Amino acid sequence: MGGTTLGLALLAVGLVLGGCTSARMAQVNARLGLAPAAAPALAPELAVRLDTLFREGAEALARDDLDGAMASWRQYAAQAPAELPRARDVRGYLTLLEREAAKRFARQAVAQEQAAGLLKTDRLHVALLPFRSKDATGGNASRPFNRAIQAMVATDLAQVPSLTILERSRMDFLLREMKLAESGLVDPASAARAGRMLGAGSLVAGLVFNEDTRYDPYQSNYYTGRYTISTAVSDVDRGTVVGTQEASGYQYNYFELQKKIVRGILDSLGVKDIPPAVDKIHTKNWDAYARFTEGLRLLEEENFPAARQAFLAALNFDPDFALAEAAYLDTPEKQRNLAEVKAAVAAP
């Protein structure tokens, strides 16, 4: 059985055996626009504003102005009810455009590195490298696992008004363009180079060490695991480490460890004004977290339908898992190239 087929089979088992009640899932379906219902009624002024934003985005895209299209459609997505059919389409289009923009940026940054490709910024412009994972045997654990912890840390840092968190997709595609992504390991010199090309003043690298080699997120004994999360914050311009963070504990308090790491990163960056949202735990349900990691793996592979099912499965275990809900809404229903998106939004 292939990896994707096995993953979906496990997701289906989880939905049957360990999920939330049907009533709670019905609430999730309503929020996601999956429950049979008429399109929500919009106030006339909101309907006009949304139509204008959609049209502006479509016109910008027709000019191949990806930044302009994304700017208009981000406003649309922020204002439109999630259950509105066009809002779901727009969020999917945004993900496709962001990936295309990130690919273009990566190619241009590498090509222009010796010219004007390097941007000078301050320490509060932060980029996150993909977190690495290790287990007690010294081997690499699954990449989706570290992808999920990176997503949580990035989301928390983005809650701080004084910080600018650079797009993860740009880092991903830049590392691919630099031929550094496959190993998941980036040496300090290459990391600093990538940071400068992104326009980052600070760079965060992380490692998740799993002391329990028996780890299996789909087995009932997974709460015996013990983890250590370590991160380092570097000054890109100077090429020096300005702070390190480490938190250790058992799997049952894994998500509290993640918050300790975020607090340590903020301390290294000298951030004092920290909003309460930073300390809100994303989920306490390991089953939800495991499905979320699976969804991120599938999303990285551009298997969008399967990724959506994985994020939905995560919500089945924790209907309040906002990261999984946002990931579901942001994942396109299917893969489209740029020409296909242009055609879709130009159609009457």
Secondary structure, DSSP 8 states (H G I E B T S, - for coil): --HHHHHHHHHHHHHHHS---HHHHHHHHHHHT-SS-------HHHHHHHHHHHHHHHHHHHTT-HHHHHHHHHHHHHHS-TTSHHHHHHHHHHHHHHHHHHHHHHHHHHHTTTTT------TTEEEE---EEEETTS-B--HHHHHHHHHHHHHHHHTSTT-EE--HHHHHHHHHHTT-TTTS---HHHHHHHHHHHT-SEEEEEEEEE--TT--TTSTTGGG-EEEEEEEEEETTTTEEEEEEEEEEEGGGHHHHHHHHHHHHHHHTT-----GGGG--S-S-HHHHHHHHHHHHHHHTT-HHHHHHHHHHHHHH-TT-HHHHHHHHHS-SS---HHHHHHHHH--
